Amino acid sequence: MSSRSPSAAFPDFTGGRLVFDHRIRRLAERLKVAPDGRVLVSDYINGLLELDRQRGTIRPLLGHRNSESFRGCNDLHIATKRDIYFTDQGQTGLHDRTGRAFRLCPDGRIDCLISNGPGPNGLVLSPDETVMYVAMTRDNCIWRVPLMRDGVGKVGRFSWSSRRAVLTD
């Protein structure tokens, strides 16, 4: 495989190996298997993808919201009620606090839960799935996001880490 040919690797669940698709450019960030057996992929370039294990193909599940492309999808989490939560980090950071976190509901509704994140990266739900925790990588902290049926409650910092910079000659 040459460095010029973009490819995607996805698992072959029957053979226990990686299969490469050289025809489509992808940057897969996270792969999750849903309780119903679907395999979902968070892809930096193409958004949310679904892997068909039987055919060995990948199809777009959600490539944009309201005709706006994603910045660069990063992580995803599947709730027990089949809601899909995912981050849209792209190149956001302290200089550009426009990173987002979304919820894709089984009925197709998509909610933007966070739109001002400085580098939203990993995410997880609390055991009772009433709170989403999102790692804001560029701000070195974790946000606590109370989930409501129609959005979110007051968002706060759950954890913050400070490291002293040590400059040497």
C-alpha positions as CSV (number, residue, x, y, z in Angstrom):
1,M,0.0,0.0,0.0
2,S,1.5,3.3,-1.0
3,S,1.3,6.4,1.3
4,R,-0.6,8.2,-1.5
5,S,-3.5,5.7,-1.6
6,P,-6.0,6.6,1.1
7,S,-7.6,3.6,2.8
8,A,-9.8,2.5,5.6
9,A,-9.2,-0.5,7.8
10,F,-12.1,-2.4,9.3
11,P,-12.2,-5.7,11.2
12,D,-13.2,-8.9,9.5
13,F,-15.1,-10.4,12.4
14,T,-15.1,-13.9,10.9
15,G,-11.5,-14.1,10.0
16,G,-10.0,-12.0,12.9
17,R,-8.1,-9.7,10.5
18,L,-8.2,-6.1,9.2
19,V,-9.5,-5.5,5.7
20,F,-8.4,-2.4,3.8
21,D,-10.6,-0.4,1.5
22,H,-8.4,1.7,-0.8
23,R,-11.2,3.3,-2.8
24,I,-12.6,5.6,-0.1
25,R,-10.6,8.0,2.1
26,R,-11.4,7.6,5.8
27,L,-9.9,8.4,9.1
28,A,-11.7,6.2,11.6
29,E,-11.4,7.4,15.1
30,R,-13.6,5.0,17.1
31,L,-15.5,1.8,16.5
32,K,-18.4,0.5,18.7
33,V,-20.6,-2.5,18.4
34,A,-24.3,-1.6,19.3
35,P,-26.4,-4.0,21.3
36,D,-28.3,-4.9,18.2
37,G,-25.1,-6.0,16.5
38,R,-24.6,-2.9,14.2
39,V,-21.0,-1.7,14.0
40,L,-20.7,2.1,14.1
41,V,-17.6,4.1,13.2
42,S,-16.8,7.7,14.1
43,D,-14.8,9.0,11.1
44,Y,-12.9,12.3,11.1
45,I,-13.7,12.9,7.4
46,N,-17.0,11.2,6.7
47,G,-18.9,11.5,10.0
48,L,-20.8,8.5,11.4
49,L,-20.5,5.3,9.4
50,E,-22.1,1.9,9.7
51,L,-20.1,-1.3,8.9
52,D,-22.1,-4.1,7.3
53,R,-20.2,-7.2,8.6
54,Q,-21.9,-9.6,6.1
55,R,-21.1,-7.6,3.0
56,G,-17.8,-6.1,4.2
57,T,-19.0,-2.6,3.2
58,I,-19.2,0.7,5.0
59,R,-22.1,3.2,4.4
60,P,-22.6,6.7,5.7
61,L,-25.0,6.9,8.7
62,L,-24.7,10.7,9.3
63,G,-22.3,12.9,7.3
64,H,-23.7,16.3,8.2
65,R,-26.3,18.2,10.3
66,N,-28.7,20.7,8.7
67,S,-26.5,20.8,5.6
68,E,-23.4,21.7,7.6
69,S,-20.5,19.2,7.5
70,F,-18.9,18.0,10.8
71,R,-15.6,19.5,11.8
72,G,-14.1,16.0,12.4
73,C,-16.0,13.3,14.4
74,N,-13.9,11.8,17.1
75,D,-15.5,9.5,19.7
76,L,-18.9,7.8,20.1
77,H,-21.0,6.1,22.8
78,I,-24.1,4.1,22.3
79,A,-26.7,4.3,25.1
80,T,-29.0,1.5,26.2
81,K,-32.0,3.3,24.5
82,R,-30.0,3.2,21.2
83,D,-29.2,6.9,21.3
84,I,-25.7,7.6,19.7
85,Y,-23.6,10.2,21.4
86,F,-20.6,11.5,19.5
87,T,-18.0,14.3,19.6
88,D,-17.2,16.6,16.7
89,Q,-13.7,18.0,17.6
90,G,-12.1,18.8,14.3
91,Q,-9.2,21.3,14.9
92,T,-11.0,23.1,17.8
93,G,-9.2,24.2,20.9
94,L,-8.7,27.2,23.2
95,H,-8.3,29.4,20.1
96,D,-11.6,28.1,18.6
97,R,-14.2,27.0,21.1
98,T,-16.6,25.6,18.6
99,G,-16.2,21.8,19.3
100,R,-19.5,20.0,19.6
101,A,-21.2,16.9,21.0
102,F,-24.3,15.5,19.5
103,R,-27.0,12.9,20.3
104,L,-28.5,11.0,17.4
105,C,-31.8,9.5,18.5
106,P,-33.3,6.2,17.0
107,D,-36.1,8.3,15.4
108,G,-33.5,10.2,13.4
109,R,-33.6,13.4,15.5
110,I,-30.2,14.9,16.1
111,D,-29.5,17.2,19.1
112,C,-26.5,19.5,19.4
113,L,-25.7,19.1,23.1
114,I,-22.5,21.2,23.2
115,S,-21.4,23.8,20.7
116,N,-18.7,25.6,22.5
117,G,-16.2,22.9,23.5
118,P,-12.4,23.5,23.4
119,G,-11.5,20.2,21.8
120,P,-14.2,17.7,22.8
121,N,-12.6,14.3,22.6
122,G,-13.7,11.2,24.6
123,L,-17.1,10.8,26.1
124,V,-19.0,8.4,28.3
125,L,-22.4,8.3,30.0
126,S,-23.0,7.8,33.7
127,P,-24.4,4.4,34.7
128,D,-27.9,5.7,34.8
129,E,-27.3,7.6,31.5
130,T,-28.5,10.9,32.9
131,V,-25.1,12.6,32.6
132,M,-22.6,12.8,29.8
133,Y,-18.9,13.3,30.6
134,V,-16.8,14.8,27.8
135,A,-13.1,15.2,27.9
136,M,-12.2,18.7,26.7
137,T,-8.6,17.8,25.6
138,R,-7.4,21.3,24.8
139,D,-8.6,22.7,28.2
140,N,-7.3,19.7,30.1
141,C,-10.6,19.0,31.8
142,I,-13.8,16.9,31.8
143,W,-17.2,18.6,31.5
144,R,-20.2,17.2,33.3
145,V,-23.3,17.6,31.0
146,P,-26.7,16.8,32.6
147,L,-28.9,15.2,29.9
148,M,-32.5,16.3,29.4
149,R,-35.0,15.0,26.8
150,D,-34.8,18.2,24.9
151,G,-31.2,19.2,25.5
152,V,-28.9,19.7,28.5
153,G,-29.0,21.2,31.9
154,K,-26.3,23.4,33.5
155,V,-22.9,22.2,32.2
156,G,-19.9,22.3,34.6
157,R,-16.4,21.1,35.0
158,F,-16.3,17.7,36.6
159,S,-12.5,17.5,36.7
160,W,-9.7,19.8,35.9
161,S,-5.9,19.1,36.0
162,S,-3.3,21.7,36.2
163,R,0.4,21.0,35.5
164,R,3.1,23.5,36.1
165,A,5.2,24.3,33.1
166,V,8.9,23.8,33.7
167,L,11.2,25.7,31.4
168,T,14.8,24.6,31.2
169,D,17.7,26.2,29.5
